[in-house]
Amino acid sequence: MDKRKNLSKTKILVFSFVPLLILIGALELGLRAVYYQMHGMDFLAIAQTFKKLERKLQSFSAQKEAAETFRKLPTSIGSALFEEEGKELLSYFEHVYEDNFASLVKESNKLGAKLIVSYVPGYLPDLPDPQNLAVRKIHLDFYKALSAKYGVDFIDLNDPLSKFPGKAVYLMPENGHLSRFGNQLIAERLSQEIGRYSDHRMQTVFSNRPKLFGDLRPQESGMWLYSPTMPYLVGINSQGLRMDQDLQFPKQKQRILFLGDSYTFGPYLVNHDTIPGLLQKKFPDKEFINAGVCGYTITDEASLFSERAKFCEPDIVMLQVVNNDLSDLFYFQRQRFARNPESVKPTKQEQEYINKLRQLEK
């Protein structure tokens, strides 16, 4: 009899928890649904899930196709661009770059934003070969002359970095991107320029804005593992920017927008150790916006600004350039990293260049 009573009490105890567990489960699902509706880009979660899977498949396919395309290209495809064989194509790339740069200048001027170009030198070994030095000089001279032509301030960030060994300011030997110390040196130099324009304000206020200001997938925060030995934490806000918070309107502080590639994005470092992140700590009375995306070049940066980033209402626009921005205009590079890679095809000039190299390599 006692055993039956004990069993009955156990059943009552167990079944009394079942409604509580169901309630907790329903509450959890409800909160998840509310969170999704606040931050999700699609009305249905299943739709976003399918889109995410589709993006991963498309990315895998594009990477595979790009690798196969590159395998079939002449071995000197990159280096010959800066030699006699690539003279015509390099000139063509410079024209493409200038056209997009002029568009960015025109758009920023129209809005009353102050555009500044900052040149970040890519990593060179302590004893670089003459060709690497020549390529760096070609880019530096090109950016400097282009900035002067359009009346844009130009900052050469080679000076603060060159005072220290390459392994201190870059993540070498594992990676050629900037270290936290390298970013600190750049942030310190840029802070001088930003200080000169502390009172500058954009003249335009938008009444309508897109949901996204950047090209990163909103809320896709977490541990990124592009290199097995170099995992790092990334925070992306709901507006597609590498920031820990969303931008609010009307704005209360001066805003500095950073456009650029991986050197702006800051791979292998947490948000607050990127260049915009370090400047944010230095100037809490301003807002620094990280719109950098790995692999971008001027075609992407100009269109991103025109279509999305300008709606941040930035007072200062900092365009970061680097040694490979011209060679990144190659179609096989843009098919991997461009904002609209599916629309990128080899141009007549590129095809002629490739055919010329193939003839020379026979």
Secondary structure, 3 states (H helix, E strand, C coil): CHHHHHHHHHHHHHHHHHHHHHHHHHHHHHHHHHHHHHHCCCCCHHHHHHHHHHHHHHHHHHHHHHHHHHHCCCCCCCHHHHCHHHHHHHHHHHHHHHHHHHHHHHHHHHHCCEEEEEECCCCCCCCCCHHHHHHHHHHHHHHHHHHHHCCCEEEECHHHHHCCCHHHHECCCCCCCECHHHHHHHHHHHHHHHHHCCCCCCCCCCCCCCCCCCCCCCCCCEEECCCCCCCEEECCCCCCCCCCCCCCCCCCCEEEEEECCHHHHCCCCCHHHCHHHHHHHHCCCEEEEECCCCCCCHHHHHHHHHHCHHHHCCCEEEEEECCCCCHHHCHHHHHHHCCCHHHCCCCHHHHHHHHHHHHHHC
